[in-house]
Amino acid sequence: MKILIVLTSHDQLGDTGRKTGFWLEELAAPYYVFKEAGYVITLASPKGGLPPLDPKSNEPDFQTDETRRFEADAEANEALANTVKLVEVSADDFDAVFYPGGHGPLWDLAESKDSSNLIEGFIAANKLAALVCHAPGVLRHVKTPQGRPLVEGKKVAGFTNTEEAAVGLTKVVPFLVEDELKAKGGIYSKGPDWGSYIVQDGLLITGQNPGSSTAAAQRLVEQLKASA
């Protein structure tokens, strides 16, 4: 099986002067779920090369066994330093796609036609797409073949308004993931703040926050094995 992981290239947290990017746990945890399943992993980002890491995600309070393992893993770091450009990847070449979050995707991937086309391509080919934390916001412009929002009428999860408020960025982000999924007709649900919570509706798997990334990746693997 071949898995595509799509990361952000955006590193500015609005006009705060602070840095953002992808959230390390949301890459590291799924990376090892897929590795241990024997899958071939390709990392991509809009600009290619080394994507920006949200520096907060590597602070001691947010480190996990998987993030420490990733940081010490030469092969993983080589892959991260050399992500392929998003425009150069095709759903035809992979069995599923996974989007880690972090705040970065709200600025670039959410507005990227390349990203929207890619997700539409996976769904059209009857392939799974999983997105966690802020990454479900990337679905805001993704459409069905009929031109309707992909999330319309679908069960979805994503970073909650209360979680965004807790990190003090409600007024900084370009949109709130929870509000946007609801606005596009998604049947939004959530678990307790910071707890693992995922939902699946057909080919779409979405997770609420960093702690949901392992479960989302495990669900993806389960579904791939079931359909093999």
C-alpha positions as CSV (number, residue, x, y, z in Angstrom):
1,M,0.0,0.0,0.0
2,K,1.1,3.5,-0.8
3,I,0.1,6.4,1.5
4,L,0.4,10.1,0.7
5,I,0.8,12.5,3.6
6,V,0.1,16.2,2.8
7,L,1.7,18.9,4.9
8,T,1.4,22.7,5.0
9,S,4.1,25.1,3.7
10,H,2.7,28.1,5.6
11,D,4.7,29.3,8.5
12,Q,3.1,32.6,9.6
13,L,0.5,32.7,12.4
14,G,-1.6,35.5,10.9
15,D,-0.2,38.9,11.7
16,T,1.0,37.9,15.2
17,G,4.6,37.7,14.1
18,R,4.7,34.1,15.5
19,K,5.6,31.0,13.6
20,T,3.2,28.1,12.7
21,G,3.3,25.1,10.4
22,F,2.4,21.5,10.8
23,W,1.8,19.9,14.3
24,L,4.5,17.3,14.9
25,E,2.4,14.6,16.7
26,E,-0.1,14.7,13.8
27,L,2.7,13.7,11.4
28,A,4.7,11.4,13.7
29,A,1.9,9.2,15.1
30,P,0.3,8.4,11.7
31,Y,3.8,8.0,10.1
32,Y,4.6,5.1,12.4
33,V,1.1,3.6,12.2
34,F,1.6,3.4,8.4
35,K,5.2,2.3,8.7
36,E,4.3,-0.6,11.0
37,A,1.6,-1.6,8.6
38,G,4.3,-2.0,6.0
39,Y,3.1,0.9,3.8
40,V,5.2,3.0,1.6
41,I,4.9,6.7,2.6
42,T,5.3,9.8,0.5
43,L,5.3,13.3,2.0
44,A,4.1,16.3,0.0
45,S,3.6,20.0,0.6
46,P,2.6,22.9,-1.6
47,K,6.1,24.3,-2.0
48,G,8.0,21.0,-1.6
49,G,11.2,20.7,0.4
50,L,11.2,21.0,4.2
51,P,7.8,22.1,5.5
52,P,7.6,24.4,8.5
53,L,7.1,22.8,11.9
54,D,5.0,24.6,14.4
55,P,7.6,25.3,17.1
56,K,5.0,24.9,19.8
57,S,4.4,21.3,18.8
58,N,7.9,20.4,19.8
59,E,7.8,21.9,23.3
60,P,8.2,19.4,26.1
61,D,4.5,19.5,27.0
62,F,3.5,18.3,23.5
63,Q,6.2,15.7,22.9
64,T,5.2,12.1,22.7
65,D,7.0,8.8,22.2
66,E,6.3,9.1,18.5
67,T,7.5,12.7,18.2
68,R,10.8,11.8,19.9
69,R,11.1,8.7,17.8
70,F,10.5,10.8,14.6
71,E,13.1,13.4,15.6
72,A,15.7,10.6,16.1
73,D,14.8,8.8,12.8
74,A,17.2,9.7,10.0
75,E,15.0,8.1,7.3
76,A,11.9,10.1,8.5
77,N,13.8,13.3,8.6
78,E,15.2,12.7,5.2
79,A,11.7,12.3,3.9
80,L,10.5,15.4,5.7
81,A,13.3,17.5,4.3
82,N,12.5,16.5,0.8
83,T,8.7,16.6,0.5
84,V,7.5,16.5,-3.1
85,K,5.5,19.4,-4.5
86,L,1.8,19.0,-4.2
87,V,1.2,19.9,-7.9
88,E,3.4,16.9,-8.8
89,V,1.4,14.2,-7.0
90,S,-1.6,12.3,-8.3
91,A,-4.3,10.3,-6.5
92,D,-3.6,7.6,-9.2
93,D,-0.3,6.8,-7.6
94,F,-1.6,6.2,-4.0
95,D,-4.0,4.0,-2.1
96,A,-5.1,6.8,0.4
97,V,-4.2,10.3,1.6
98,F,-3.7,11.6,5.1
99,Y,-3.6,15.3,6.1
100,P,-2.0,16.3,9.4
101,G,-3.1,19.6,10.9
102,G,-1.4,22.4,12.7
103,H,-2.6,25.9,12.0
104,G,-0.7,26.3,8.8
105,P,-3.1,24.4,6.6
106,L,-5.9,27.0,7.3
107,W,-3.9,29.5,5.2
108,D,-2.5,27.5,2.3
109,L,-4.0,24.0,1.9
110,A,-7.5,25.3,2.6
111,E,-7.2,27.7,-0.4
112,S,-5.1,25.4,-2.6
113,K,-6.8,24.3,-5.8
114,D,-4.1,21.6,-6.1
115,S,-5.2,20.2,-2.7
116,S,-8.9,20.4,-3.5
117,N,-8.3,18.6,-6.8
118,L,-6.2,16.0,-5.1
119,I,-8.8,15.1,-2.5
120,E,-11.5,15.1,-5.2
121,G,-9.4,12.7,-7.1
122,F,-9.0,10.3,-4.2
123,I,-12.8,10.3,-3.5
124,A,-13.6,9.9,-7.2
125,A,-11.3,6.9,-7.4
126,N,-13.1,5.4,-4.3
127,K,-10.0,5.9,-2.2
128,L,-9.9,7.0,1.5
129,A,-9.0,10.5,2.7
130,A,-8.2,11.2,6.4
131,L,-7.7,14.6,7.9
132,V,-7.1,15.5,11.6
133,C,-7.3,18.6,13.8
134,H,-7.2,21.7,11.7
135,A,-6.8,19.7,8.4
136,P,-10.6,19.1,8.0
137,G,-10.7,22.8,7.3
138,V,-8.9,22.0,4.1
139,L,-12.2,20.5,2.9
140,R,-13.9,23.9,2.7
141,H,-13.6,24.2,-1.1
142,V,-13.6,20.5,-2.0
143,K,-16.6,19.5,-4.1
144,T,-18.5,16.4,-5.1
145,P,-18.8,15.6,-8.9
146,Q,-22.2,17.3,-8.7
147,G,-20.5,20.5,-7.5
148,R,-21.8,20.4,-3.9
149,P,-19.5,20.7,-0.9
150,L,-17.9,17.3,-0.2
151,V,-18.8,17.5,3.5
152,E,-22.5,18.3,2.9
153,G,-24.6,15.7,4.7
154,K,-21.5,13.9,5.9
155,K,-20.5,13.1,9.5
156,V,-17.3,15.1,10.2
157,A,-15.1,16.1,13.1
158,G,-12.3,18.7,13.4
159,F,-10.7,21.2,15.9
160,T,-13.5,22.6,18.0
161,N,-14.3,26.2,18.7
162,T,-13.6,25.7,22.4
163,E,-10.2,24.1,21.6
164,E,-9.3,27.1,19.4
165,A,-10.5,29.5,22.2
166,A,-8.3,27.6,24.7
167,V,-5.2,28.2,22.6
168,G,-6.1,31.9,22.2
169,L,-6.3,31.9,18.4
170,T,-10.0,32.4,17.7
171,K,-9.4,35.9,16.3
172,V,-6.1,35.0,14.6
173,V,-7.1,32.1,12.3
174,P,-8.8,32.9,9.0
175,F,-11.8,30.7,9.9
176,L,-12.9,28.3,12.6
177,V,-12.8,24.7,11.6
178,E,-16.0,23.7,13.5
179,D,-17.9,26.7,12.1
180,E,-16.7,26.1,8.5
181,L,-17.6,22.4,8.5
182,K,-21.1,23.3,9.7
183,A,-21.5,26.1,7.2
184,K,-20.7,23.7,4.4
185,G,-23.4,21.4,5.5
186,G,-21.3,18.9,7.5
187,I,-22.9,16.9,10.2
188,Y,-20.4,18.0,12.8
189,S,-19.8,16.2,16.1
190,K,-17.2,16.3,18.8
191,G,-15.9,14.6,21.9
192,P,-14.4,16.2,25.0
193,D,-11.8,18.9,24.3
194,W,-8.3,17.3,23.7
195,G,-9.6,13.8,23.8
196,S,-9.3,11.3,20.9
197,Y,-12.3,11.6,18.7
198,I,-12.8,10.4,15.1
199,V,-15.7,9.9,12.8
200,Q,-15.9,8.1,9.4
201,D,-18.5,8.7,6.7
202,G,-17.8,6.5,3.7
203,L,-14.4,7.4,2.3
204,L,-13.9,10.3,4.6
205,I,-12.2,10.0,8.0
206,T,-11.8,13.1,10.2
207,G,-10.3,13.6,13.7
208,Q,-10.8,16.3,16.2
209,N,-7.3,17.2,17.5
210,P,-3.7,16.1,17.8
211,G,-4.7,13.3,20.2
212,S,-7.0,11.9,17.5
213,S,-4.2,11.4,14.9
214,T,-3.3,7.9,16.0
215,A,-6.9,6.7,15.9
216,A,-7.5,8.3,12.5
217,A,-4.4,6.6,11.0
218,Q,-5.4,3.3,12.6
219,R,-8.9,3.6,11.1
220,L,-7.4,4.2,7.7
221,V,-5.3,1.1,8.0
222,E,-8.2,-1.0,9.1
223,Q,-10.3,0.2,6.2
224,L,-7.5,-0.5,3.7
225,K,-7.0,-4.0,5.1
226,A,-10.7,-4.6,4.9
227,S,-10.9,-3.6,1.3
228,A,-7.7,-5.4,0.2
